[in-house]
Structure formats: C-alpha cells, structure tokens
C-alpha cells in the first residue's frame, strides 16, 4: 500500500514539474503590443511615391550588420520598447557612426526609457501601443542602456529626458496605409536604409520558430496576440522571398534571435509597419536642398516657364478647364509642402494630401504625383492669375499657419510669402533656379532652412 501511494506521489510530482515547466515555457516569451485599430487610426502615414520609384529595387538588402545582439525581454509586455529603442534606434545610431560588432553592443538604447513612460500600470506586465513608443522616440529621444537599465521600477526623470534629446528621431510613418503594397513599401524602406518596426499578430507557432517561421495551416486567422518586432532586411531569393526580423526573445530563439518570414506570411500577419527616420546631417556649404517640379498638359505637352529673378512665370496663358499633371520631386531628404491660390489669396493645401500624411520625403529621390498618377489637376473658373507655391525645408513647418498669414497679409503673393518666411528663407545668392524641361533648383542652406518656389500662371477664360 505504501509503495502504491509512493508511486502515485512520484507520478504527481513528475506531472507537476512538467506542468510548471510547460507553463514557464509558455510565458517566457513576453509580447505586449496592443492591436486595437482605434489606437492606430490617426497614425502618421507616408506619401505615396510614383510607381517608377519602386522599379529596380535591389534583390536583397540588409541592415543586419548594424544590429546589436538580440536582447531578451523576458516574460514582460515590453516589446514596444525593445523594437523601437533597443533595435531600431540602435540601428540608426550604428549606421550614422559606421559602427560594427561590440561597439554597437556597448551603445544599445534602453527599452525601459520608452516603455516606462507609456505603460498603463506600474509593473511591466501590460501591453502598450506602438504609436506611443514611437512618439517617445520622436518627441523625447532615447537613452543608452548603460544610462537607463532594463528596469521596471525605475522612473524617468527630467535629467533623463534632457540627456535623451540628442537622440530624437525626426519622423516615423506608416508605410502600409490602406490599399498600399505592404511588401513593396517595406522593401523600399529597407533598401533606403530605414529600419521598419511592425505590429505582428502572432500565433503560438511563432514561439517555436527556427530560421524560417512556418505557420500552421490553422494559424491564418486573427489571434489578437500583438508583438512589436523590427524588420532588418529582405531577400527575394531566400525561401522564395522573405523578410528578416530581429526579435527580443534572446539568442536561443529562432536563429540566433532572428527569423525569416515569407512575403505572403508577412502580408497576412503584419498589421502595421512603421519606417523609422533619423535626422539628416546637412553640410551647409554644399548644395543640400534640391528638387524639380513638372507641369504637363493632359495631351503630354510640357508647360514651360521662365524664371524672372524671383519666381517662375508660365510662358503662355492657360484657360479654365485646362487639365495638367503635376509631379513634385526632391533629390535630398526634405519637408515638402505645396499650396495653390489666386488673386483672392485664398489658399488651398495640395500637399501633403491630408493631416495624417507626413510632409517629410526622406529618400534621396522622391517623386510624388499630385493628386495621383491616374488623375489630373484642373484650372478652375477663377480667371486672372493662379499661383502654385512649393516650400522645400530642412525643418517641419506649420503650413496651416503660413497659409493663414498669406491670406491675411498685404502685398502680392511673392511679397506676402517672403515676409512670412523671413529669416527661414535661404538667401537668393545661395539658390540656383532654372528651367530645362522642368522647373528645378538647388540650394546651399547655410544657416537657413527654406527654399520657396513660386509658379505664376496667367489664367484666362
């Protein structure tokens, strides 16, 4: 009898140990990303570039050489801090300084500096919004892990925030808004050297992924298991086309802490993808702002213009109802704004297209069709003079305030604009304007930030 109960006790103890081990295993990989669509409804979005900007992307691109050794978030809901701070912000800093290896690992950014400011309880058990984490990176910056350890109990002080300012990113933006080509846009970001932080809805099979995550047939549904993770590369030939992700579950997970996800699986399980953009370092004594503007009638004929020493005037008049294409381009990263007006001086914003769209065009070559590649602009019924004004800037501008001041100032459009821009406007001596098939300019910013390009059209009946 004693031996029977002894065996039963041993069996019970064995079951208890196995059960506890399984429970620990199930909990050791923390996640913690909130996937509620309402949290992302007003997230900043990328401007749609023209189709030609996505042609000839390299077959593969990788930021892996700039990544730190994948860290381990433990069983906590801190993935938003790990993906944005430890991974993405560290990658940007390593790229800026051309770091590699151990230097990167000794200069990683703290997940807790970000997470501890956006968590909804005092501990690290609850999830957060990826948007909130990215807003901290943009508005406050980041702190190195050696200055702010991975610690759920530590509060962020004013001194911490002061030290973090120098590591602020300039922008982040959703590159997968509605109807966008998710795979192509993320590849474009990576090819341009920008890490992408994504909101992934992960099935349980993700916990046991190896080099390639192979979801089960039953995985293709909504799980509401949000996890923030950083995309660091892609390869069209690997596994039939796949993205490489850097996780925060330690080196024993996946393959040394990384995993490949096929394009089709990425498209299904990735809910949002945010490109992280670092500040551009400008050489003030070199041409560091440049761009072109192309006006073309619907029949394909160019609309030539002449520079009069201040701004551009179309060589011929155009009547109400004229349909034309408008393509704005920049050849260095810049904030770009476009407005239209007439002799009433009522202004209309034509770029960015909406309040969510980020005006910053971060690549070395960006081409945006206004309003899009399938539509034309049309001169309205208000005859006289029509104006199209474009502002290229190194810094974010309050375009709504500028438009309001134009409407309420004195003088012609050019006089109003110059009065408003004042000391922000780059001096004429540092801007080369020209027309060679399209309106173009290049400028040395010196200690100023804005290049105005005004186009005047004689508008007839």
Order of alpha helices (4+ residues) and beta strands (2+ residues): alpha-beta-alpha-alpha-alpha-alpha-alpha-beta-alpha-beta-beta-beta-beta-alpha-beta-beta-beta-beta-beta-beta-beta-beta-beta-beta-beta-beta-alpha-alpha-beta-beta-beta
